[in-house]
């Protein structure tokens, strides 16, 4: 692998060719790129950010929030090699098969794929991050002695144990640096934000893209296949920009590009009392099984969803370390994740040696993370937001530093989302008493589901799990991509992102995104020609490709049918 910085090129315009061009160097993009390169294919990756998060690149994430409800555009998305994995908490939980099936009580159609097509890649994802393979429910709860506290046969809630990637393995760019360097058919460009598309309107194929850097240099890429893997919001913005640059030709048949934008909604609904500190630690502290950190994940049961007529939701305990000395340990772990550990952080940690020693004892002997008395536990409900046509991403009039229209979000929680919160809270109150959890860990509720004047959604915020705005399906009018993730009317452009999810699902989306990315990469390998032996040569902008692709102006909005954009 070679890593090039667009800002460091000697030429104002550089051109490259490859069989595959992956737009976005986050987790999904790197997984697709590595799979293809290991298959001998020539791959170029265009990453808008740098090798680490920087403020100038991050500013390109700024959106126009028309409703004022979406708070996670800047702290839930990161432009850098590795993408949001540089700040990712590391939680992996699969969605249920029922999430992908028809849900008649909600009028939701099934996903246009079989759940097993995703599930077969679960072990691959676990292997990537070096975590324990095996069950998330059933035997996993038995292993840590929680099966009696959170029984599998409860009518309202089903317990699972989420798996957590260790901090030092979360950042995929760091984790894979050595492996990627050995791939001589992989080329990564940093500081290269796609700003223009060359679409052949007669065939509908994307012939090339132009990426620009903040310093003014340009990179022109011609490829046979293009994969958009830039996260839901940025991917949708680029698809909308492609459509505008083609005079709404690229996605003329669809009525849903940018529509049905969703995010999980989360709200702290109660404080979990720690009347019995040791018991609260046993129930809600992190456990370790075979070296992998695990945490309780309570799902609102499928039967309860049908009975109450609402979508899925999950409940979990969140540790508030703001007043705890344990925060020093977490800060150092985060620094380790970013590859930046300061002397000051190391010194601060040394001052907490007694806490470190006690934490080590709990880790080795009890196979748990120790929670000091000063750790507060918050009870969080996260609901699956229902897909709503009016929740959308569009191109705003305001532009960014590269002259691109910013993503405009017209999004807010809806009545259906409030109904899910209330249904879950009502059943959760009864569940807590039924399981005897209120003896050691009584709940101090912040909101009452019986109070019609108090809305859960007023307390809720987006979880930074955006999805749905380029949904997959078989009807070109009601979807953007096919089940194989290729755009209906741009046959060599595909999307590897949660943007294709028809529904948000019952869990954090990361595992599902990566399973989709692996499935898609294997599909690309199967349909592509024989492996290429060498990478396309970079050359100056005066060559044929440069002549074929006209320079983009910051405000370009139209093109003729045969000329580049």
C-alpha positions in Angstrom: 0.0 0.0 0.0 1.1 3.5 -0.7 -0.3 6.4 1.1 -0.3 9.7 -0.7 -1.3 13.2 0.5 -3.1 15.2 -2.1 -1.7 18.4 -0.6 1.9 17.1 -1.1 1.7 16.4 -4.9 4.0 18.4 -7.1 1.3 18.8 -9.8 -1.9 20.9 -9.5 -3.8 18.0 -11.1 -2.9 14.3 -10.7 -4.6 11.4 -12.5 -4.8 7.7 -11.6 -6.6 4.7 -12.9 -7.7 1.5 -11.1 -10.2 -1.3 -11.4 -11.9 -0.2 -8.2 -12.3 3.2 -6.5 -13.5 3.2 -2.9 -14.7 6.6 -1.8 -14.2 6.7 2.0 -11.4 5.3 4.1 -13.4 4.4 7.2 -14.2 0.9 8.5 -16.5 -0.2 5.6 -14.2 1.4 3.0 -11.0 -0.2 4.3 -12.7 -3.6 4.7 -13.9 -3.5 1.0 -10.5 -2.2 -0.2 -8.4 -4.8 1.6 -10.7 -7.6 0.5 -10.4 -6.5 -3.1 -6.6 -5.8 -2.9 -6.0 -9.2 -1.4 -7.8 -10.7 -4.3 -5.2 -9.1 -6.6 -7.4 -6.2 -7.8 -6.1 -2.7 -8.2 -7.8 -0.4 -5.7 -7.6 3.3 -5.0 -9.1 4.7 -1.8 -10.1 8.4 -1.6 -10.2 9.6 2.0 -11.4 13.2 2.7 -9.5 13.4 6.0 -5.9 12.9 7.0 -4.0 10.2 8.9 -5.7 11.3 12.1 -8.6 13.7 12.8 -7.8 17.3 12.0 -10.1 20.4 12.5 -10.0 21.6 8.8 -11.2 18.2 7.4 -13.6 17.7 10.3 -15.3 21.1 9.4 -16.4 19.5 6.2 -18.8 17.4 8.3 -20.8 20.5 9.3 -24.4 20.3 8.3 -27.4 22.6 8.0 -29.9 21.3 10.6 -33.3 22.8 9.6 -35.2 21.4 12.6 -32.4 21.9 15.2 -32.8 18.3 16.4 -29.7 16.5 15.0 -26.8 17.0 17.4 -24.4 14.3 16.3 -23.1 15.6 12.9 -19.8 16.7 14.3 -19.1 14.4 17.3 -20.5 11.2 15.8 -18.7 11.3 12.4 -14.9 11.7 11.9 -13.0 12.3 8.6 -9.7 10.5 8.8 -8.1 7.2 7.7 -10.0 4.7 9.7 -13.0 7.0 9.9 -15.1 7.0 13.1 -13.2 3.9 14.3 -10.7 6.4 15.7 -13.4 7.4 18.2 -15.6 4.3 18.2 -16.5 2.7 21.5 -16.1 -0.8 20.1 -19.5 -2.2 20.7 -20.6 -5.1 18.5 -24.2 -6.5 18.6 -26.0 -8.2 15.7 -29.5 -7.2 14.7 -32.1 -10.0 14.9 -33.3 -11.9 11.9 -36.8 -10.5 12.7 -35.5 -7.0 12.0 -35.0 -8.0 8.4 -38.3 -9.7 8.0 -41.7 -8.2 7.3 -43.2 -6.6 10.4 -46.9 -6.5 9.7 -47.9 -4.7 12.9 -45.8 -1.7 11.7 -46.5 -2.0 7.9 -42.8 -2.6 7.3 -41.7 -4.7 4.4 -38.8 -7.2 4.7 -35.3 -6.4 3.7 -34.5 -7.6 0.2 -32.0 -10.2 1.4 -31.8 -13.2 3.6 -30.4 -12.7 7.1 -28.1 -15.6 6.8 -26.3 -13.7 4.0 -25.1 -11.3 6.7 -24.8 -13.7 9.6 -22.3 -15.8 7.7 -19.8 -12.9 8.0 -20.1 -12.5 11.8 -17.0 -14.6 12.5 -15.0 -12.7 9.9 -15.8 -9.4 11.7 -14.9 -11.0 15.1 -11.6 -12.3 13.7 -10.8 -8.8 12.4 -10.9 -7.3 15.8 -9.6 -10.3 17.7 -12.7 -10.9 19.9 -14.3 -14.1 21.1 -16.5 -15.9 18.7 -19.7 -17.4 19.7 -23.2 -16.6 21.1 -24.5 -13.2 22.2 -27.4 -14.6 24.2 -28.3 -17.8 26.0 -25.0 -19.5 26.9 -23.2 -16.2 27.1 -25.4 -15.1 30.0 -24.9 -18.4 31.7 -21.2 -18.1 31.4 -21.1 -14.9 33.5 -23.9 -16.0 35.8 -26.6 -13.6 34.7 -29.1 -16.0 33.1 -31.1 -16.1 36.3 -31.3 -12.4 36.7 -32.2 -11.8 33.0 -34.1 -15.0 32.0 -34.4 -15.9 28.4 -38.1 -16.7 28.8 -39.3 -13.3 30.0 -42.2 -12.1 27.9 -41.0 -8.5 27.6 -37.2 -8.4 27.5 -34.5 -10.7 26.1 -31.0 -10.4 27.5 -27.8 -10.5 25.5 -24.2 -9.7 26.1 -22.7 -7.2 23.6 -19.0 -7.8 22.7 -16.5 -4.9 22.9 -13.4 -4.5 20.9 -10.4 -3.5 23.0 -9.4 0.2 22.7 -6.1 -0.6 21.1 -7.8 -2.6 18.3 -10.7 -0.2 17.6 -9.0 2.0 15.1 -8.9 -0.1 11.9 -6.3 2.1 10.2 -3.9 1.5 13.1 -4.8 -2.1 13.5 -4.3 -2.9 9.8 -1.4 -0.6 9.0 1.2 -3.3 8.6 -1.1 -5.7 6.7 -2.2 -2.9 4.3 1.4 -1.9 3.6 2.0 -5.3 2.1 -0.7 -4.9 -0.5 1.1 -3.4 -3.6 -2.2 -3.1 -5.5 -3.7 -0.7 -3.0 -3.2 3.1 -3.1 -4.7 5.5 -0.5 -5.1 9.2 -1.0 -5.6 11.5 2.0 -7.2 14.9 1.9 -9.0 13.9 -1.2 -12.7 14.9 -1.1 -14.8 13.9 -4.1 -16.4 17.0 -5.6 -17.4 16.0 -9.1 -18.6 13.0 -11.2 -18.1 12.0 -14.8 -21.3 10.2 -15.7 -22.0 8.8 -19.2 -25.7 9.5 -19.5 -26.2 7.1 -22.4 -25.0 4.0 -20.5 -25.6 5.4 -17.0 -22.1 4.4 -16.0 -19.8 6.5 -13.8 -16.6 6.9 -15.7 -14.6 8.9 -13.2 -14.5 11.3 -10.2 -12.6 14.4 -9.2 -11.4 14.8 -5.7 -10.1 18.1 -4.4 -8.0 19.1 -1.4 -8.3 22.1 0.8 -5.0 23.4 -0.6 -6.5 23.5 -4.1 -4.9 20.5 -5.8 -7.1 18.0 -7.7 -7.0 14.2 -8.2 -8.8 12.6 -11.1 -9.7 9.0 -10.9 -11.0 6.7 -13.6 -12.1 3.2 -12.6 -14.4 0.4 -13.7 -16.3 0.2 -10.4 -16.9 2.8 -7.7 -17.9 2.0 -4.1 -19.3 4.8 -1.9 -18.4 4.0 1.7 -18.4 7.5 3.3 -21.0 7.0 6.0 -24.7 7.6 5.7 -24.8 11.4 5.7 -21.8 12.0 3.4 -22.7 9.1 1.1 -26.2 10.5 0.7 -24.8 14.0 0.1 -22.5 12.7 -2.7 -25.4 10.8 -4.3 -27.5 13.9 -4.3 -24.7 15.9 -5.7 -24.2 13.3 -8.5 -27.9 13.6 -9.3 -27.8 17.4 -9.4 -24.6 17.4 -11.6 -26.4 15.1 -14.0 -29.5 17.3 -14.1 -31.4 14.8 -12.0 -30.6 12.1 -14.6 -28.6 9.6 -12.4 -31.5 8.9 -10.0 -34.5 10.0 -12.1 -36.5 6.9 -11.3 -36.3 6.9 -7.5 -38.5 9.0 -5.2 -36.6 8.2 -2.1 -33.0 9.4 -2.4 -32.3 11.2 0.9 -35.7 10.2 2.3 -36.4 7.9 5.3 -33.3 9.2 7.2 -33.2 7.5 10.6 -31.1 7.2 13.7 -31.6 5.4 16.9 -32.9 7.7 19.6 -31.5 7.3 23.1 -32.6 8.8 26.4 -31.5 8.3 30.0 -34.8 7.5 31.7 -33.6 6.7 35.2 -30.6 6.5 37.6 -29.8 3.0 38.8 -29.4 3.1 42.5 -26.4 1.3 43.9 -27.8 0.3 47.3 -25.7 -2.9 47.1 -22.5 -1.8 45.4 -21.1 -5.3 44.8 -24.4 -6.5 43.3 -24.7 -3.5 41.0 -21.2 -4.2 39.8 -22.1 -7.9 39.2 -25.3 -7.0 37.3 -24.2 -4.0 35.3 -20.5 -3.9 35.2 -18.5 -5.1 32.2 -17.7 -8.9 32.3 -14.9 -10.7 30.5 -15.3 -14.0 28.7 -12.2 -15.5 27.0 -10.6 -12.0 27.1 -13.4 -10.2 25.5 -15.3 -7.4 27.3 -19.0 -8.0 27.5 -22.0 -5.8 28.6 -25.7 -6.3 29.2 -27.9 -5.5 26.3 -31.7 -5.9 27.1 -33.8 -6.1 24.0 -37.5 -5.3 23.9 -39.0 -8.7 22.9 -40.5 -9.3 19.5 -43.8 -10.3 21.2 -43.9 -7.2 23.3 -43.3 -5.1 20.1 -46.3 -6.8 18.4 -48.5 -6.4 21.5 -47.8 -2.7 21.9 -47.6 -1.9 18.2 -44.1 -0.3 18.3 -40.7 -0.8 16.8 -37.6 -2.4 18.5 -35.6 -1.0 21.3 -32.8 -1.9 23.7 -32.0 -1.0 27.2 -28.5 -0.8 28.8 -26.7 0.7 31.8 -24.3 3.5 31.1 -21.4 4.3 33.5 -21.1 8.0 34.2 -17.4 8.6 35.1 -17.5 12.4 35.2 -17.1 12.4 39.0 -14.9 9.3 39.2 -11.2 8.8 39.3 -11.8 5.9 36.9 -12.0 8.5 34.2 -8.2 8.8 34.1 -8.0 5.2 33.1 -10.5 5.7 30.4 -8.7 8.8 29.1 -5.5 6.9 28.8 -7.3 4.0 27.0 -8.7 6.5 24.5 -5.3 8.0 23.9 -4.0 4.5 23.3 -6.7 4.1 20.7 -5.6 7.2 18.9 -1.9 6.3 19.3 -1.2 9.4 21.4 -0.3 8.8 25.1 1.1 11.9 26.8 3.5 12.0 29.8 0.8 14.0 31.7 -1.7 11.2 31.3 0.8 8.6 32.4 1.6 10.6 35.5 -2.0 11.1 36.4 -2.6 7.4 36.1 0.4 6.7 38.4 -1.3 8.7 41.1 -4.2 6.4 41.1 -2.2 3.2 41.7 -4.5 1.8 44.5 -7.5 2.1 42.1 -5.4 0.5 39.3 -4.5 -2.4 41.6 -8.1 -3.0 42.7 -9.3 -2.8 39.1 -6.6 -5.3 38.2 -7.8 -7.7 40.9 -11.4 -7.5 39.7 -10.2 -8.0 36.1 -8.1 -11.1 36.9 -10.1 -12.7 39.7 -13.7 -11.7 39.1 -13.4 -11.3 35.4 -15.1 -7.9 35.6 -14.4 -4.2 35.3 -14.4 -2.7 38.8 -16.9 0.2 39.4 -15.8 2.4 42.3 -18.5 3.9 44.6 -18.3 7.3 42.7 -19.5 5.8 39.4 -23.1 6.7 38.6 -25.2 4.3 36.6 -27.7 5.7 34.1 -30.4 3.6 32.6 -30.7 4.2 28.9 -33.4 3.3 26.4 -32.5 3.4 22.8 -35.4 3.0 20.3 -35.4 2.1 16.6 -36.7 5.2 14.9 -39.5 4.4 12.4 -38.6 5.2 8.8 -40.5 8.4 7.9 -40.7 9.8 4.4 -40.4 13.4 5.6 -37.2 12.8 7.6 -34.6 13.5 4.9 -31.2 14.6 3.8 -31.0 17.2 1.1 -28.5 19.6 -0.4 -28.5 22.9 1.4 -27.8 26.3 -0.2 -24.9 26.9 2.1 -21.6 25.5 0.9 -18.4 24.2 2.5 -14.8 25.2 2.0 -14.6 23.2 -1.2 -17.7 24.9 -2.7 -19.9 21.8 -2.2 -23.4 22.2 -0.9 -23.6 21.1 2.7 -25.9 18.3 3.8 -29.2 19.7 5.0 -31.1 17.6 7.5 -34.8 17.9 7.9 -35.2 15.5 10.7 -36.9 15.1 14.0 -38.4 12.5 16.3 -42.0 11.5 15.5 -45.0 10.4 17.4 -44.2 6.7 16.6 -40.9 7.1 18.3 -42.5 8.6 21.4 -44.9 5.6 21.5 -41.9 3.2 21.5 -40.3 5.0 24.4 -43.5 4.9 26.4 -44.2 1.2 25.7 -40.7 0.2 26.6 -40.6 2.3 29.8 -43.9 0.9 31.0 -42.8 -2.7 30.5 -39.4 -2.0 32.0 -40.8 -0.7 35.2 -42.7 -3.9 35.7 -39.8 -6.0 34.6 -37.5 -4.4 37.2 -39.8 -5.4 40.0 -40.6 -8.8 38.6 -36.9 -9.8 38.5 -36.2 -8.3 42.0 -33.7 -5.9 40.6 -35.3 -3.1 42.6 -33.9 -4.6 45.9 -30.3 -3.9 45.2 -30.6 -1.4 42.4 -33.8 0.7 42.7 -34.6 3.0 39.9 -35.0 6.8 40.3 -37.1 7.6 37.2 -36.5 10.9 35.4 -39.6 10.7 33.3 -43.0 9.0 33.8 -44.5 7.1 30.9 -48.0 7.7 32.4 -47.5 11.5 32.3 -48.9 12.7 29.0 -47.3 16.2 29.4 -43.8 14.8 29.6 -42.3 13.6 26.3 -39.4 11.1 26.3 -38.4 12.5 22.9 -37.7 15.9 24.5 -35.0 14.1 26.5 -33.7 12.0 23.6 -30.9 12.6 21.2 -29.7 10.9 18.1 -27.3 8.0 18.8 -25.0 8.7 15.9 -26.3 5.6 14.1 -27.6 7.3 10.9 -29.1 5.1 8.3 -31.8 4.7 5.7 -31.4 7.5 3.2 -30.2 5.4 0.3 -32.3 2.3 1.0 -32.0 -1.0 -0.8 -34.9 -2.7 -2.5 -36.1 -4.2 -5.8 -38.4 -1.4 -6.9 -36.3 1.5 -8.4 -39.0 4.0 -7.5 -38.9 3.0 -3.8 -35.2 2.3 -3.3 -31.8 3.6 -4.4 -29.7 0.5 -4.6 -30.5 -3.1 -5.4 -30.0 -6.0 -2.9 -26.4 -6.4 -4.2 -25.9 -2.7 -3.2 -25.4 -1.4 -6.8 -27.4 1.7 -7.7 -30.4 0.8 -9.9 -29.5 3.3 -12.7 -25.8 3.7 -12.2 -24.7 0.1 -12.8 -21.0 0.5 -11.7 -21.7 2.5 -8.5 -22.5 0.8 -5.3 -23.0 1.8 -1.7 -21.4 0.2 1.4 -23.0 2.1 4.2 -25.9 2.0 6.7 -27.5 4.4 4.3 -28.9 1.3 2.5 -30.7 -0.1 5.6 -34.4 -0.1 5.0 -34.9 0.0 8.8 -32.5 0.9 11.6 -32.7 -2.4 13.4 -32.5 -3.4 17.1 -28.8 -2.8 17.7 -25.8 -0.7 17.0 -25.2 -0.8 13.3 -21.5 -1.4 13.1 -21.5 -5.2 13.0 -24.2 -5.2 10.3 -22.4 -2.5 8.2 -19.2 -4.6 8.3 -21.0 -7.8 7.4 -22.6 -6.0 4.4 -19.2 -4.6 3.4 -17.6 -8.1 3.4 -20.6 -9.5 1.5 -20.3 -6.8 -1.1 -16.6 -7.1 -1.5 -17.0 -10.8 -2.1 -19.7 -10.0 -4.7 -17.4 -7.6 -6.4 -14.6 -10.1 -6.6 -16.9 -12.7 -8.0 -18.1 -10.5 -10.8 -14.8 -8.7 -11.7 -12.3 -9.8 -14.3 -9.1 -11.6 -13.5 -6.7 -10.0 -11.0 -4.5 -7.2 -12.3 -0.7 -7.5 -11.7 0.2 -3.8 -11.2 -1.3 -0.5 -10.2 -2.3 2.2 -12.6 0.4 4.8 -13.0 -0.1 8.3 -11.7 0.5 11.0 -14.3 0.3 14.7 -14.9 -3.0 16.4 -15.6 -2.1 17.1 -19.3 -2.6 13.4 -20.2 -5.7 12.1 -22.1 -7.8 11.5 -19.0 -7.1 15.1 -17.8 -8.3 16.4 -21.2 -11.4 14.1 -21.0 -12.4 15.4 -17.6 -13.0 19.1 -17.4 -12.0 20.9 -14.3 -14.7 21.4 -11.8 -15.8 24.8 -10.6 -16.9 25.3 -7.1 -20.5 25.9 -8.2 -20.8 23.4 -11.1 -24.4 22.2 -11.3 -25.0 20.9 -14.9 -23.4 18.9 -17.7 -24.1 17.8 -21.2 -24.9 14.2 -21.9 -21.4 13.2 -23.2 -19.1 15.7 -21.6 -17.5 15.2 -18.2 -18.8 17.1 -15.2 
